[in-house]
Amino acid sequence: MVQASYTQYRISKRIIKMTSPSVSIDGIRVANDQPFVLIGGVNVLESLDFAINVAGHYVEVCQRLDIPFVFKASYDKANRSSIHSYRGPGITTGLNILRAVKETYKIPVLTDVHSPEEASEAAAICDVIQLPAFLARQTDLVRAMAETNAVINIKKPQFLSPEQMKNITEKFRECGNTKLLLCERGSNFGYDNLVVDMLGFGVMKHICNDLPLIFDVTHALQCRDAGGAASGGRRAQVLELARAGMAVGLAGLFLEAHPNPDEAFCDGPSALPLAKLEPFLTQIKAIDDLVKSLQTLSIQ
C-alpha cells in the first residue's frame, strides 16, 4: 500500500510540512518530497563479473554521497532494432546475476519484463519490476505484473501524453497493485528524436495524484539516424539534462553508466562514463537538496 511520507524542511526559521505519497523499496522511501533515489546500473547485463564490478562502484559512490540506491539492469533487450543486436544473457542467467548483485551488496535490484510469463519469475528475485515503454498499454502484461505485488516502475511511452499515464496507473490499481513509480523517458518529437517536456513532470504529478516520479535521463538522450540499426545518443548532454529534470523536484533519477561506453553492448552513446559517476551525482544531489529546501508556491 502507498503510504504518506512526512518530511519537514526548515526555511527562514519556519517549518514547512510537505506530504507526498511514497513507495517503499526494501526500506527505501521513495517520494517526490524525499531525497532523491538513484536507480542506476547498466543497460544490459554483459557478464557476472561486469555486473558485480559496476554495481560495486555505484555502491561506493552512493555510500559516500548518502544517496539511496537501487541497481538496474536488463537480462533481455527484447525490442532491439536489429535482429543481429545483442539482447542479453536471457532470463535464467540474467536473474542469477541480479541475485548475485543483490546478495553481494545487500541492495535492491530492478529489471524489466516483456511478457506475462516472465513477471512472477523476475519478481521472485527483483524488488522492482519495470513495465517497458513500448509495452505499457498491454493489459495482460500489466495484470501479470500487478499480481506479483512487487513495486512497479512504469516507463511512460514516447507516444503518450503525460495525462494518459493515468490510464496505465488505473489498470494497475484495478488489478490490485498500488506500489507504483512513474518514469519519464522523453517524448517523440517528429521522427528519430526525443525531447523531455519539463512541464510534463508537473502534469504527471497532478494527474496521477503525486505518485513518485523518476526521470530516466539516459534513454531521453537517445536519437538515431533514419533507418539505423541501433540508437545513437547525446552523452555529452547528460549532465545538463539531468540537472534540468531534477530541478523540478522528483523522487528519483534513472541512470545508466558504463566503464567504456564506446564498447557497451547496448546504448553506449547515451551512457555516462562510469568514472564520471561521483562528480555527476555530487551535482545532482546538490540540486535536489536545494530544490527540496524551498517552499512550494501555489500559483494559479
VEXGURO-717179 format. One line per 10 residues: number of its first residue (from 1); their letters; for each residue x negated, y, z negated of C-alpha. Coordinates in steps of 0.5 Angstrom, whole numbers, plus 500, padded with zeros to 3 digits. Example, Ala and Ser with C-alpha at 12.3 -4.5 7.8 and 13.67 -1.06 7.14 Angstrom:
BEGIN
1 = AS = 475,491,484 ~ 473,498,486
//
This chain:
BEGIN
1 = MVQASYTQYR = 500,500,500 ~ 498,507,502 ~ 496,511,495 ~ 496,518,494 ~ 489,521,492 ~ 488,527,488 ~ 482,531,489 ~ 480,538,485 ~ 476,543,488 ~ 473,549,485
11 = ISKRIIKMTS = 474,555,489 ~ 472,562,486 ~ 473,559,479 ~ 480,557,480 ~ 482,549,481 ~ 486,547,487 ~ 489,540,487 ~ 490,537,494 ~ 493,531,496 ~ 493,526,502
21 = PSVSIDGIRV = 495,519,503 ~ 489,514,502 ~ 487,507,504 ~ 482,503,500 ~ 477,499,504 ~ 473,495,499 ~ 474,500,493 ~ 472,506,498 ~ 478,511,498 ~ 479,514,505
31 = ANDQPFVLIG = 483,520,506 ~ 483,527,509 ~ 481,531,503 ~ 476,526,500 ~ 468,526,502 ~ 468,523,509 ~ 466,516,510 ~ 462,513,515 ~ 464,508,520 ~ 457,506,523
41 = GVNVLESLDF = 454,501,527 ~ 452,499,534 ~ 457,498,540 ~ 456,490,541 ~ 452,485,537 ~ 446,483,540 ~ 443,478,535 ~ 443,477,528 ~ 436,480,526 ~ 438,486,530
51 = AINVAGHYVE = 444,487,526 ~ 441,486,520 ~ 436,491,521 ~ 440,496,524 ~ 445,495,518 ~ 439,496,513 ~ 437,503,516 ~ 444,505,515 ~ 445,503,508 ~ 438,506,506
61 = VCQRLDIPFV = 440,513,509 ~ 447,513,507 ~ 445,511,500 ~ 440,517,500 ~ 445,522,502 ~ 451,519,498 ~ 456,517,504 ~ 461,511,503 ~ 459,507,509 ~ 463,501,513
71 = FKASYDKANR = 459,497,518 ~ 462,496,525 ~ 460,492,531 ~ 464,488,536 ~ 463,481,538 ~ 466,481,545 ~ 467,487,549 ~ 473,485,553 ~ 474,491,557 ~ 467,492,561
81 = SSIHSYRGPG = 468,495,567 ~ 464,490,571 ~ 464,482,570 ~ 457,482,570 ~ 456,486,564 ~ 454,483,557 ~ 460,482,553 ~ 457,480,546 ~ 456,473,543 ~ 463,471,542
91 = ITTGLNILRA = 468,471,536 ~ 465,465,532 ~ 457,467,533 ~ 459,474,532 ~ 463,473,526 ~ 458,469,523 ~ 453,475,524 ~ 458,480,521 ~ 459,476,515 ~ 451,476,514
101 = VKETYKIPVL = 451,483,514 ~ 457,484,509 ~ 453,479,504 ~ 446,481,505 ~ 448,489,504 ~ 455,488,500 ~ 458,493,504 ~ 465,492,508 ~ 465,491,516 ~ 469,493,521
111 = TDVHSPEEAS = 470,489,528 ~ 476,490,534 ~ 480,484,536 ~ 483,483,543 ~ 489,478,542 ~ 494,476,537 ~ 490,469,536 ~ 483,473,534 ~ 487,477,529 ~ 487,472,523
121 = EAAAICDVIQ = 480,470,524 ~ 477,476,524 ~ 481,479,518 ~ 478,473,514 ~ 471,476,514 ~ 472,483,516 ~ 475,489,511 ~ 478,493,517 ~ 480,490,524 ~ 481,495,530
131 = LPAFLARQTD = 486,496,535 ~ 483,498,541 ~ 485,504,545 ~ 487,500,551 ~ 491,495,547 ~ 494,500,542 ~ 501,499,545 ~ 501,491,546 ~ 506,490,541 ~ 505,482,540
141 = LVRAMAETNA = 497,484,538 ~ 500,490,533 ~ 504,485,530 ~ 499,479,529 ~ 494,485,526 ~ 499,487,521 ~ 501,480,519 ~ 493,480,516 ~ 495,485,511 ~ 488,488,513
151 = VINIKKPQFL = 486,495,514 ~ 487,497,521 ~ 483,502,525 ~ 488,505,531 ~ 484,508,536 ~ 488,513,540 ~ 489,511,547 ~ 485,516,552 ~ 492,517,556 ~ 497,518,550
161 = SPEQMKNITE = 498,525,547 ~ 497,526,539 ~ 504,526,538 ~ 505,519,541 ~ 501,516,535 ~ 507,516,531 ~ 510,510,535 ~ 504,506,534 ~ 504,507,527 ~ 511,506,526
171 = KFRECGNTKL = 510,499,529 ~ 505,497,524 ~ 510,499,519 ~ 516,496,521 ~ 511,489,521 ~ 509,490,514 ~ 503,494,514 ~ 501,501,512 ~ 494,501,511 ~ 493,505,517
181 = LLCERGSNFG = 487,509,519 ~ 488,513,526 ~ 482,514,530 ~ 481,520,536 ~ 476,518,541 ~ 478,523,547 ~ 483,524,552 ~ 483,523,559 ~ 481,530,563 ~ 482,528,570
191 = YDNLVVDMLG = 478,523,573 ~ 472,520,570 ~ 471,525,564 ~ 474,525,557 ~ 475,531,552 ~ 476,532,545 ~ 482,537,543 ~ 481,540,537 ~ 488,542,536 ~ 490,535,537
201 = FGVMKHICND = 487,533,530 ~ 492,537,526 ~ 497,535,531 ~ 496,527,529 ~ 495,529,521 ~ 502,533,522 ~ 506,528,526 ~ 503,521,522 ~ 504,524,515 ~ 497,526,514
211 = LPLIFDVTHA = 494,519,515 ~ 487,518,514 ~ 484,521,521 ~ 477,518,524 ~ 473,521,529 ~ 470,517,534 ~ 464,521,537 ~ 460,516,540 ~ 466,514,545 ~ 468,521,546
221 = LQCRDAGGAA = 462,522,549 ~ 463,517,555 ~ 463,519,562 ~ 462,515,569 ~ 460,516,576 ~ 466,514,581 ~ 466,507,582 ~ 461,506,577 ~ 460,499,574 ~ 458,502,567
231 = SGGRRAQVLE = 460,508,563 ~ 455,514,562 ~ 454,518,556 ~ 452,525,554 ~ 448,523,548 ~ 444,530,548 ~ 451,533,545 ~ 453,528,540 ~ 451,533,534 ~ 455,539,537
241 = LARAGMAVGL = 461,535,538 ~ 461,531,531 ~ 460,538,528 ~ 466,541,531 ~ 470,535,529 ~ 468,535,522 ~ 469,542,521 ~ 477,540,522 ~ 477,536,515 ~ 477,529,517
251 = AGLFLEAHPN = 477,522,513 ~ 471,520,517 ~ 466,519,522 ~ 466,513,527 ~ 458,513,530 ~ 454,508,534 ~ 447,508,534 ~ 441,504,537 ~ 434,503,536 ~ 433,504,543
261 = PDEAFCDGPS = 439,507,546 ~ 436,506,553 ~ 435,499,552 ~ 442,498,549 ~ 446,492,552 ~ 453,497,552 ~ 454,504,552 ~ 447,506,550 ~ 448,513,554 ~ 453,515,548
271 = ALPLAKLEPF = 449,512,542 ~ 445,516,537 ~ 438,514,537 ~ 437,511,530 ~ 431,515,528 ~ 435,521,528 ~ 441,518,523 ~ 438,521,517 ~ 438,528,520 ~ 444,528,523
281 = LTQIKAIDDL = 448,525,517 ~ 445,531,513 ~ 448,536,517 ~ 455,532,518 ~ 455,532,510 ~ 454,539,509 ~ 459,541,514 ~ 464,536,511 ~ 462,539,504 ~ 463,546,506
291 = VKSLQTLSIQ = 470,545,509 ~ 473,541,503 ~ 471,546,498 ~ 475,551,502 ~ 482,553,500 ~ 487,551,505 ~ 491,557,508 ~ 498,556,510 ~ 499,560,517 ~ 506,560,520
//
